[in-house]
């Protein structure tokens, strides 16, 4: 059987950006960064981006029996800015997804089709905060191998129950 891929989004699962600004989730650390691709050069000043990241998430992800692949608008910058802060290797593969998250007229997320192309018939798990039933239906209709689309609440990020679900996945 082919190796199962774990497509991992940053904002939502690893960075619970939708949480209350005054209540950082337990175990998370605050980071202020300036990734080159996120700076609007028309601004007269450079603002920092606030991230909440949990330093133990990498260890919890690495013990899972899957091959981790970034599936994020961060692209290659996830290896530079996110990996070291959560304890993941800084050379993870990156699936090419659109620079902006959006939903098509059919309700399918802009990442869905590129992730199916990247998977190329291999089993996969996709961890993201923007997964909907439209994505699940599209994957079921167009992907020949097992797939699990795991939604994470962007207010809380990955939690114990999420890691348990990923461990128990029969993929």
JOLINCOR-V478286 format. One record per residue. N is the residue number from 1. PSI is psi in radians with two decimals (NA if undefined). BURIAL is # if it has 16 or more other ideal C-beta (glycine too) atoms within 10 Angstrom, else .. D_LAST is the distance of its C-alpha to the last C-alpha in Angstrom with 1 decimal. Layout:
BEGIN
n={N | N}
psi={PSI | PSI}
burial={BURIAL | BURIAL}
d_last={D_LAST | D_LAST}
END
This chain:
BEGIN
n={1 | 2 | 3 | 4 | 5 | 6 | 7 | 8 | 9 | 10 | 11 | 12 | 13 | 14 | 15 | 16 | 17 | 18 | 19 | 20 | 21 | 22 | 23 | 24 | 25 | 26 | 27 | 28 | 29 | 30 | 31 | 32 | 33 | 34 | 35 | 36 | 37 | 38 | 39 | 40 | 41 | 42 | 43 | 44 | 45 | 46 | 47 | 48 | 49 | 50 | 51 | 52 | 53 | 54 | 55 | 56 | 57 | 58 | 59 | 60 | 61 | 62 | 63 | 64 | 65 | 66 | 67 | 68 | 69 | 70 | 71 | 72 | 73 | 74 | 75 | 76 | 77 | 78 | 79 | 80 | 81 | 82 | 83 | 84 | 85 | 86 | 87 | 88 | 89 | 90 | 91 | 92 | 93 | 94 | 95 | 96 | 97 | 98 | 99 | 100 | 101 | 102 | 103 | 104 | 105 | 106 | 107 | 108 | 109 | 110 | 111 | 112 | 113 | 114 | 115 | 116 | 117 | 118 | 119 | 120 | 121 | 122 | 123 | 124 | 125 | 126 | 127 | 128 | 129 | 130 | 131 | 132 | 133 | 134 | 135 | 136 | 137 | 138 | 139 | 140 | 141 | 142 | 143 | 144 | 145 | 146 | 147 | 148 | 149 | 150 | 151 | 152 | 153 | 154 | 155 | 156 | 157 | 158 | 159 | 160 | 161 | 162 | 163 | 164 | 165 | 166 | 167 | 168 | 169 | 170 | 171}
psi={2.49 | 2.64 | 2.36 | 2.26 | 2.57 | 1.73 | 2.13 | 2.12 | 2.76 | -1.12 | 2.01 | -1.28 | -0.84 | -0.58 | 1.71 | 1.20 | -0.42 | 0.03 | 2.86 | 2.27 | -0.45 | 0.00 | 1.43 | 2.31 | 2.59 | 2.35 | -0.20 | 2.62 | 2.60 | 2.33 | 2.44 | 2.06 | 2.90 | 1.29 | 2.41 | -0.70 | -0.23 | -0.05 | 2.17 | 1.92 | -0.24 | -0.20 | 2.50 | -0.27 | 2.77 | 2.07 | 2.67 | 2.73 | 2.25 | 2.24 | 2.47 | 2.08 | 2.52 | 2.08 | -0.26 | -0.10 | -0.62 | -0.83 | -0.75 | -0.58 | -0.66 | -0.40 | -0.20 | 2.59 | 0.81 | 2.78 | 2.00 | 2.31 | 2.23 | 2.35 | 1.28 | 2.67 | -0.20 | -0.42 | -2.43 | -0.42 | -0.29 | -0.65 | -0.60 | -0.82 | -0.52 | -0.89 | -0.93 | -0.45 | -0.30 | -0.08 | 0.54 | 2.74 | 2.64 | 0.29 | 0.56 | 2.55 | 2.73 | 2.16 | 2.32 | 1.99 | 2.81 | 2.62 | -0.37 | 2.33 | 2.37 | 3.01 | 2.34 | 3.08 | -0.37 | 0.03 | -0.03 | 2.34 | 2.62 | -0.32 | -0.42 | -0.95 | -0.78 | -0.60 | -0.64 | -0.71 | -0.79 | -0.75 | -0.57 | 0.82 | -0.05 | 2.68 | 2.59 | 2.82 | 2.36 | 2.12 | 2.01 | 2.78 | -0.07 | 0.25 | 2.40 | 3.08 | -0.55 | -0.69 | -0.74 | -0.75 | -0.72 | -0.80 | -0.78 | -0.63 | -0.38 | 0.06 | 2.13 | -0.29 | 2.92 | 2.52 | 2.48 | 2.14 | 1.89 | 1.99 | 2.35 | 2.38 | 2.09 | -0.15 | -0.39 | -0.38 | -3.01 | 2.32 | 3.06 | -0.77 | -0.60 | -0.81 | -0.65 | -0.75 | -0.69 | -0.67 | -0.70 | -0.13 | 2.27 | 1.15 | NA}
burial={. | . | . | # | # | # | # | # | # | # | # | # | # | # | # | # | # | . | # | . | . | . | . | . | . | . | . | # | . | . | . | . | . | . | # | . | . | . | . | . | . | . | . | . | . | . | . | . | . | . | # | # | # | # | . | . | # | # | . | # | # | . | . | . | . | # | . | # | # | # | # | # | # | # | . | . | # | # | # | . | # | # | # | . | # | # | # | # | . | . | . | # | . | # | # | . | # | . | . | . | # | . | . | . | . | . | . | # | # | # | # | # | # | # | # | # | . | # | # | . | . | # | # | # | # | # | # | # | # | # | # | # | . | . | # | # | . | # | # | . | . | . | # | . | # | . | # | # | # | # | # | # | . | # | . | # | # | # | # | . | . | # | . | . | . | # | . | . | # | . | #}
d_last={10.1 | 10.2 | 9.5 | 6.9 | 9.5 | 10.4 | 13.2 | 15.7 | 18.8 | 22.0 | 24.2 | 22.9 | 19.9 | 22.0 | 25.4 | 26.0 | 28.8 | 29.4 | 30.5 | 34.2 | 36.0 | 37.9 | 35.0 | 32.7 | 29.7 | 30.0 | 29.0 | 29.1 | 31.8 | 33.7 | 34.0 | 36.4 | 35.7 | 37.1 | 34.6 | 36.7 | 34.7 | 35.1 | 38.9 | 40.9 | 43.8 | 46.1 | 46.1 | 49.1 | 47.1 | 43.6 | 41.6 | 38.9 | 35.4 | 34.4 | 30.9 | 29.6 | 27.1 | 25.9 | 26.5 | 24.0 | 20.9 | 20.5 | 20.5 | 17.9 | 15.5 | 16.4 | 15.4 | 11.7 | 9.9 | 9.4 | 12.3 | 14.1 | 15.9 | 18.5 | 18.4 | 21.7 | 25.3 | 26.3 | 25.3 | 26.5 | 28.4 | 25.2 | 25.6 | 29.2 | 29.4 | 26.1 | 24.6 | 27.7 | 28.1 | 24.7 | 24.4 | 22.1 | 23.2 | 25.5 | 24.2 | 20.7 | 20.1 | 20.8 | 19.6 | 22.8 | 22.9 | 26.1 | 28.5 | 28.7 | 26.2 | 27.2 | 26.3 | 27.6 | 29.8 | 26.8 | 25.2 | 22.4 | 22.1 | 23.5 | 20.4 | 18.1 | 19.6 | 19.9 | 16.3 | 15.5 | 18.2 | 16.9 | 13.4 | 15.4 | 12.9 | 10.1 | 6.5 | 7.2 | 7.8 | 11.5 | 13.8 | 17.2 | 20.1 | 21.0 | 18.1 | 19.6 | 19.1 | 20.5 | 17.7 | 15.1 | 17.3 | 17.9 | 14.3 | 13.8 | 17.1 | 16.8 | 13.4 | 12.6 | 8.9 | 5.9 | 6.8 | 7.5 | 11.2 | 12.4 | 16.2 | 18.3 | 22.0 | 24.2 | 26.9 | 25.0 | 22.3 | 19.4 | 20.2 | 19.3 | 17.5 | 15.3 | 14.4 | 13.9 | 11.4 | 9.5 | 9.9 | 8.9 | 5.6 | 3.8 | 0.0}
END
